[in-house]
């Protein structure tokens, strides 16, 4: 969801030069451009707008993705960032590209220069920023990234942290460079991952933390840029973009792995399985502590109870028998979300039913 990438079509040396030859004057009011698209970014934009006087900044323009079709009616919809900008009468730019190879990209670069930005704040923007864009602001571009870099560079750091079973994640304010989330780190703050966290709840925590972090850095940008720390590339890993098929549950995996999958893919793409050829969404389950062992084949509904539905999974590393997952909420095809108690009182699921890994 949170990325910052760039190409090498321009001179890389221009980037470092732009950051070392332009010290910030204490009385200088910074001209800021904000670039972002979803709600994660909108929260930071709101924080910056509300603190412009305290931070001695002027947000001169907001860049966001072009309006997209959304909803059942497929009507054009403005991004969360655009809506915030319009609510505060801030100029909005929505270029589709910054590539030098296109007329549109060159026009977008020229418009950017006319704003005479001192710094650009980037959060989940979604467009590649070439070096020619990164060097346009006097003090470069800062990225609000949703992980503790260099862990989880790339598109889906929040989801990947949950899927991997990480104990913590956080926010890194990074000086953007030519690589994919490879720039020097100006500021890092950690956030513990709770046992009940989903991608949705962790997103909200990090969005709030990102807003606090970027305002902290802008209070003394010169200091943080001077103290910037290079990333250790040997410790880096990549958070690949999510695809829908990652939501399909393989019941031969351990209950621990599947429980992480459910939380890490909520709300999108969501975890799912199949029952008699019909897709069933698994919405929530209990944390796996001392999982109840079973001899039933993986995917078998061991019991349908009022508090949870126990399903046989693969072996945990510490057990010789199959583990079980306690599902608390699910949704049958064409139906509404249901609790375990609602399902227990119905007849759509019974002990001994078999969840399968794919539609038959």
C-alpha positions, 0 to 999 in steps of 0.5 A, a space after each residue: 500500500 505504501 511505496 516510494 520508487 524512482 527511475 534513473 533517467 536523470 543524474 543521481 548526483 543532482 539529488 545529493 547536491 540539492 540536499 547539501 548546498 541549500 541549508 534551511 534558514 531558521 526564519 524561512 517558511 517552507 513551501 511544501 507540496 504533499 503527494 499521496 492518495 489513500 486514507 493513510 496519506 490523508 491523515 498526515 495531510 490533515 495534520 500538516 494543514 492544521 499545523 502550518 503556522 506552528 511548523 512554519 510551512 505553507 502547503 502550496 499544492 497537493 498531488 494525488 492519483 487521477 480520479 478512479 471509478 469505484 463502487 457498483 455504479 463505477 462513478 469517478 471518485 476522488 481520492 481521500 487526499 484530494 477530498 482533504 485538499 479541496 476541503 481546505 482550498 488547496 490546489 490539486 494536481 493529478 498527473 498520470 505520469 512524470 516520465 520524460 518520454 511523454 508530453 504529459 510527463 514533461 508538462 507535469 514536471 514543469 507545473 511542479 517547478 512553478 510551485 517552487 517547492 522547498 520540500 515534497 512530502 510523499 505518502 502512499 502516492 502510487 506514482 514513480 518519482 524520477 530523479 528529475 522530480 526528486 531533485 525539484 524541491 530544494 530539500 528533496 522528497 520525504 517519504 512516510 513509510 509504514 515499516 521499520 526500514 530496511 524491513 519491508 520495503 515496497 508496496 504492502 509493508 503492513 500486510 507483510 508484517 502481519 503475515 510474517 508474524 512480526 512482533 512490531 512494525 512502525 514508521 520511517 521517514 525517509 529521504 527518497 532516492 533512486 531506489 525502492 524505499 532505499 533512501 537514508 532514514 531521518 526518523 523511525 518510531 516503532 509500533 507493537 503489533 497486537 495479537 488481535 491486529 488486522 491489516 485494517 487496525 494496524 493501518 489506522 495505528 500507523 497512519 496516526 503515527 505517520 502524521 505525528 512523525 512527519 510533523 516531528 521531522 518538519 519541526 527541525 528538518 535541517 537537524 534530521 537531514 544532517 543526522 540521516 542514517 543509511 539503510 543496511 541493504 543486507 537486512 532489507 526484504 521486499 513487501 510484494 504487492 498483494 494479489 487476490 489469490 493470496 487469500 485462499 486458505 491452504 488448510 495443510 498450513 498450521 493454524 498459526 500461519 492461517 490465523 496470521 493470513 486472516 488478520 493480514 488480509 483483512 479487509 482486502 483481499 480477505 481470506 477464503 475457502 470453499 465448501 461444496 464448491 461455494 466460496 466462504 469468507 473467513 472473517 475472523 478467528 481467535 489467536 492461536 495459543 494452545 491449539 486443540 490437537 485433532 486427528 481429523 484431515 486438514 480442512 475438516 470442521 471438527 465442531 460447530 460451537 456457539 463461541 467458535 467453529 473449530 477447523 482442522 489445520 496442518 501440524 504446528 512445528 511444536 506438535 505431532 498432531 494436526 492443529 485447529 483454528 477457532 473461527 469466530 466470524 465467516 460469510 457464506 456466498 451471497 449471505 451476510 457476515 455471521 458469528 459462530 453463534 448464529 451459524 451454530 443455530 442454523 444448518 449451513 455448517 455441520 461437524 464433519 463438513 470439509 473446507 477445500 482449497 479450491 472450487 471443485 
